[in-house]
Amino acid sequence: MRAPAHQGTGSDRLRSIWRSRSLTAWALLPVAALYGVLSGLQRKLYQWGWKKAQHPGVPVIVIGNVIAGGAGKTPVTLATVAHLQARGFTPGIISRGYGRSADDCREATAQSLPQDVGDEPLLMARTSGVPVFVARQRIAAARALLAAYPATNVLVCDDGLQHHALARDVQVCVFNSEGIGNGWLLPAGPLREPWPRPVTAVLHSAPQPPQGTPASTPSFLLQRQLAPFAVRSNGTRVALSDLQGQALHALAAIARPEEFFAMLRAMPLNVVSTEGLPDHYNFESWQRPSDEHLLVVCTEKDAAKIWQTMPQALAVPLHLQVDQGYFDLLDAQPCLSSPH
């Protein structure tokens, strides 16, 4: 049975505008110009020394992007942490914890609630095996993590290229397959800041680096694919091959839900209906499918929230393949020459 188009969101409509320099995008240019002035002034205040960036005292790697919406920062953060662990480092993760109801500084643990720490920090806490702290000011998260786990000798910041208050040693910019879109700033285009900008490395899902990327900037390909299994709320696994023939309702509250749905169909699985929800959706008003015979499958990021009301849902993790050159570049950074 063919799956109907997923429920549209405001972000879907914006992304369609950002793909080209349409009349709607042109109409938004004055607002984009104002945004550019304000965000540019914020950057200049740090460049001129009127505001001081603070460093926590151990190497800091920031994994971020310059486009609005999902680019795969969290999977890259987890892959980076795993590589550092393999090299003998003792890493920790810091994040703002976007979408959470609280605004304090706290540790995200496997037992945390997503509304308290955010869905992505909770996912990282459950899968990375390293301490994860969240705070609006990343330097506060960094200091709290180092105080609680003094053996930590490197910090990986999930998102934060535009958070200039945190001094960093390595900057990694992640792009999805849409690159820089029409090349304009928000809201006329997808850019949070002008591209190109100085970074240590670029990771991109498209075959080529984003338009405008300097040839001198190291750029590496990354590929995303679904794990061959789904995870139950009790932590056990079921092979996706065992789900073939089962009628599925696919659900995703991420920036680009259609990519998740396409990967499920390619397995191939019998996805009879799809539901795309806004990124970081809290599921408080969500209603389960009326057809009780449909098995709900969701992204790993959404799992902690949907399991609170529907524990029988299955979460399908995302696996990331990153060009080995990226890890070689990390190893070559002076601040990461040795874990001791």
C-alpha angles and dihedrals in degrees: 000000000000116000117236121236112280123253109280123236136197089256090057090057093047092051090053088055093047095056093075142013093260127166090264091053091049090051089056095051095096090057090046089053091054091047089051092052094049096044091043091053090053090054092046093053088063094041091052092047095243087121121037124222113217126220122207094216100252126079113286124207115191117202108194147128141228097223129080117250133023121337100159100269096145096053089047089050091053092046090049092050092049090051092049091050090051089054092053100260123137102223133187131195128228127189142162091239096229116210098023122130095225123074101195133103113264145143119263111219134176087262096051122114116244091231089059101046107013130258098267097049089048090052090049092048091052097046108029103056091217130105115276123195129183131201137147087242107052093206088062090052090048094051093045092050093048091048092052096039107029093173090069108115103176133033127209115201115208102217122344111121087131094043096095095174089079114073112218140191101204128031122195121186118202124202131188124217092281093066113193094337111210091350096242131124124254130319095014090047140005099265120116088191135001118289131252103048129159113280136153094234143355124220116195137181095203118084091252132039116266117281112276096025107144115243088233092062112092108240128189136186122241127190128198126205138161121262113250089245142051125225126230122216090257091058098254121127136232122196114244088226088065089058096058108121093023114119107243136197107204118206131185132171096188134113094264109025093166090069091058092048092049092052091051092051090049092059078058106247129160099251103177097171137015134200121197114192132183116283112272091012109178097217093221092129097030118127123205119239114282090227103081091195092068116098111219117226122183142171120279090245092058095044100088091055100042093045089064089070103017111032093171092068117110124227121211113207123219120234121206129208114197126187108260088231089074092059091044088054091052091051090053094057110110092227090055099044092112136008090224 
